[in-house]
């Protein structure tokens, strides 16, 4: 059976498809909802206790705004050190969509678009934010969320060999994510190949790291932060889904790549006045290697869930070694499952089956993991 490769947004089971509330939701009390196990996404919890402690300790301090404070500077230095990129520009933005829209707009000229996988987050789950900024998302085929380097090369070759290219949107950059929307990982070799192709065509390679901590904690991963700094013209280190209350850290290894980037962030509404709140969070995440370790509970829980689902003869949709589990469930089972577990509807598999996503996070406990397995 061939899957549809355009997943729906991360919608927990029972959510209204058009933004409204269902009658079932309205009848369900908060206490009843809390009885459900929450595996719908990886940004449902607050923040790592170490972050909360630092925020409370510094709550009454007065510092400069907009990231011009000692906490943000300390975080920048620690991120540069972790990435082995001493000259890198590091800026803290509020969330993933703002980050993608801001960085992509800053890197592209008005007549250019961004190349991404058909399943890329910017192509499906950001409500056309890139197009709203005046740039087309130019999608290419993928395999389990990843775009093959040769697919990118062919796409660029086809553009430059077309005599009518002046009437077309110019591919001005390449967007990927680590992990992908399907929880899969780019290998270091693939990343290097993409880097070489982009360098050949003199366009930047940009990596979305919304779930980067889960990639770094995954035993199957061979890409490090220094590898990202060496291969990507820009990337961001996700905080919102990786233990922070909110926020992402953009890393630009060449600090001269985007002149006026601070002002561009402001234009996009992604600059936080109380910037130290972001700085404190990332300073904490990059103290004593916390960011590299914070995803380990999620990976361990996801591996246990995958193993036990297969033992119970459930079919996994594809091999995703990180914190997202994609499982094929009979439609008759969905209602029963939805009464006990919050999950994300992903896509229709066939008339009788549906693909759902279960997501673990940095705080998923062994007790929650065991309880989920018992329900299946």
N, C-alpha and C positions, 0 to 999 in steps of 0.2 A: 504493500500500500504506500503510495506516495503522499507525503505530508504536504499540506499547505505551508509555505515558508514565509508567511506574513503574520506573525503572532499578534494576538490582541494585546491591549495594554494590560498592565499588572492590576487586574481587577479581582479582589477577593470574592470567593463564592458568595452569592446572595446580593452582590452589589447591583444597583440599577445601571443598565448599560448606557443610558444617556445622561447620567449625572444626577438624576433624581433618586429619591429613596423608594424602595419597594415597600408594599404593605407589610410584608414579612419583617423587614427591618424596623418599621415603625412600631410593630407589635412586640419586638424583642427588647427587653430591658437591658441596661448596661451590664447588670450583674449576670444576666443570661449569656451575653456575648463573652464576658470574661471567662465563662466556663469552657469555652472553646479553646483548643490548642491553636496558637497563632504561628502558622508557617506560610503566610501569604507573601511576605516580603522580608527583606533584611534591614529595613529602616523603621520598624515599628517601635522599637525600644528607645529609651532616652540616650544616655551616654555612659561610657565606661566610668566606674566609680572614681578612678584616679582623676578624670577630667572634672567630675562634679566637685571633688574635694578642692581642686585648684581654683575652680570658679567661685566657690564659697569663700575660700581664703582670701581671694583678691577682689571680692565683690565691692568693697567700699573704697578701693584705690582709685585715684584719678590719674589718667595717663592721656597722652595725645591720642587723637582719633584717626580713623581711616587706615589703621595698620601701622601708624608711625609711633610705635610704642616699644618698650624693651622686650615684652613678651613675643611680639611678632618678629622682632629682629633676632631674638634667640631661636625662634622656630625656623626662620629662614636659614640661619647658620647651620642648624642641625640637619635640615633637609639637604642643603648643599653638601654637607659632609656625607650623609647617607647615600647620596647620588654620585659622589665623587665628581662633583661639578662645582668647583669653587667660585666660578664667575656667574653662575646661573642667576637669572632673575626669578624670584619666587613671590607670587602674589596670592592673597587669600580672597576667594569669592564665596558667595552665599550658598549656591546650590549647583547641581549638575547642568540643568538646562541653561541657566544664566552663564555658566562657564563655557559650555559648548558654543552658545550663540555669540558670546563675546570674543572668544579666541578665534573662531572661524571667521567672523566678520573682520577682525583685526588682521588676519593673515591674507585675506582675499582682496583682489581688486574688484571693482564694481561689475565687470563683465565676466567674472569667474564663478565657478561652482566647486563643490566639494564631492569627491568620489567616496562612496561608502557602500558597504554590503547592503543588499536588499533588506536585511533584518537589522541593520544598524539602528541604534537608539535615535539618532537624529532624523532617520528616515520614517520612523513609525511612532515614537512615543513622546515627541516633544511639540506636538500640536502645530507643526509647521514653523517652529521658531526660526529655523535657518532661512526658510523662504520668506518669512516675514521681515527678515533683515536684508532681503534683496539678493539672496544667493540660492541657486538651485542645488538640491541634493541629487547627485548623479549616481544612481544605484547600479551595482554590478552583481552578477551571480555569486553565490557563496556556497560553502560546504560546512554545514553545522555551525553557521555564524561567522566563519572565517573567509576572508577573501585571499585567494591564491596570488602570490606575487606575479605570476605569469598572466593572470587575468587582468591585473592592473597594467602590466606592460602592454598587453594587446589593446586595452581600452585607450591608452595614451597614443599608441602607434596609429590606431584607427583614426583618432582625432587629427593628428598631425599629417596624415596622408590624405585627408579629405580636402579637396579643393574648395569646398564650401564652408570651411571651418570658421571663416570670419563672420558667418551668419549664425554661428552656433555658440552655445555657452562653452567657455574654455575651462577644462579641468585645471583648477588652480591649487589643489591640495588633496591629500588622501587622509581619510578618517578611519581609524580602527579602534577597537576597545579590548582591554585585557582585564578580566575575562570578557568573552563576547556575550551577547544577549542569550546565547545558548549554553553559557557556562563553560565553554571550551577555551583552550589556551593557544596563543601563538607561541611557537618554539623560537628560541633565540635565532636559529638559522633563518626562519621565515621573516623575522623582524629585520635581520640584517639585509636580506634580499629586498624587502620593501624599501628599506632605507637607501639601498644602492640605486634602485629604479627611480625613486623620487629625486635623488641627487642628480641622476643622469638627466632628468627632465626639469631640473631646477624648480621643483615644487616641494613644499614642506610636508612632512609626515607628522600627523597629530594623533595622539593616543588618549582615549577616554579611559580614565582609571577609576571610575565610580566604585568598582568592587576590587580595587587593586590589592587590598590587604588579603583577600581570599585567594588571589593568584599567588602572592608571595608565600603564603602559608601552605600551599598545595605541594605535596611531594612530586607531582608530575611536572611541575613548573621548572624551567631552567633559565628564566629571564629575571634578572636582578634590577634593582633601581639604577645602578651604574650602566647596565645595558640599555635601559630606557633613555638615559641621558645621552648615551653615545649614538643611539639610532634614531631618536625622535627629535624633531625640531621644537616640539612643544608637547607636553603631556600634563595630565593632572592626577594628583594623588587624592583619592576619594576619602572624605571624612564622614559624610552623611550616612552612608551605609556601612561604615567601618569603625564604629565606636564613638563618633563625635555627635553632638547634638545636631549640628549642621555644618556645612562648609566644605570647600575643596581647595587644594593648594596647587596652583598652576606653576609648573616649572618650565622655564625657557632657557636651555643651556647657553645659548648665545644671547646675552642681555641686550644686544643692539638689534635683534630681529624685529621687534615691534616697537618702534619709537612712539612715545606718548601712550603707552599701554595703560598707565594709571588713569588717564583721562578717558580712555575708551571704556574701561571698566565702569567708571562713573556714568558715562553716557548710557550704558546698558542697564543701569539700576542694580548693578551687582556689587557695589562697594558699600560695605557696612560701616556706618559712622562709628559705632563702638567696636572698632576693629580688633581691639585687644581680646575680645571674646573668641574670635577665630584664632588669634595668635596663641592664646593660652591653651586652646584645645590641641593645636598641632605641636606646640612645644611639649605638651605632655605625651602625645602620641609618639614623638620622636625622642623621648627620653628612655634610655636603657633598652632600646630596641623594641618598644611596645608595639609599634605599628607592624613590624615584621612578624610578631607573635600573636597579635590580637585575633587573627582569623583562624587560628588553630582549632578552637572548639567547634567552629562552624564546619570545617573540613572533616574533622573526626566524626561529628554527628551525621553529616551528609553521607559519608562512607558507610556508616552503620546502617542508615536508612536504606541506601541503595542495595546493600548486601541482603538485608532482610526482606525487602520487597521482591527481589529476585527469588529468594528462597520460597516465598509465598506465591510464586508463579505470576507476579505482576510483570508487565513488559515495560522496560525503560525505553524511552523514545530514541535516545542516542547517548553516546558516552560523553558525559560532562563531569570532569573530575573535581570541580570546585564546589561551591555551596548551593548550587541550584540543581534540583532533581526533577526531571521531566518524565512523568509516568503516564502510561496509557490506561485509562479507567473505563470500564463499562458504564454507559450512561445510567443504568439502573442502580449502580453503586454510588453515583455522585450525590444523590439526595441524602442517603444515609451517612455518607462521609461528611457532607457539609453541615450536618447537625452537630458534629463533634470537632471539626477541624476547619480553620480558615486557610484556604489555599487560593492560588491564582488560576483562573481559567486561562489556558494558553491558546489552544486552537482545536478545531474539530478534526478528529482523526479519520472517522468515517461515520456512517449513519448510526452505528451502535456504540461508538467509543469516542472519548474525548481525551485530549492531552491536558494534564494539569501540571502546574509547577509548585513544588514545595521548596521553600528557601530557608536554610538555617542561617544563623548569624553569630556574631562574636560572643553572645551571651546564651546561646542555646545550651540547656543543661542536659545531663544524662537522663534525668527524670522525664523531661519533656520528650526526649528522643525515644525512650522506652515506651512512654504513653502513646506516642504516635504509632509506633510499630504495633502495639497491642490493638489499636483501633483497626488497622488494616487486617 
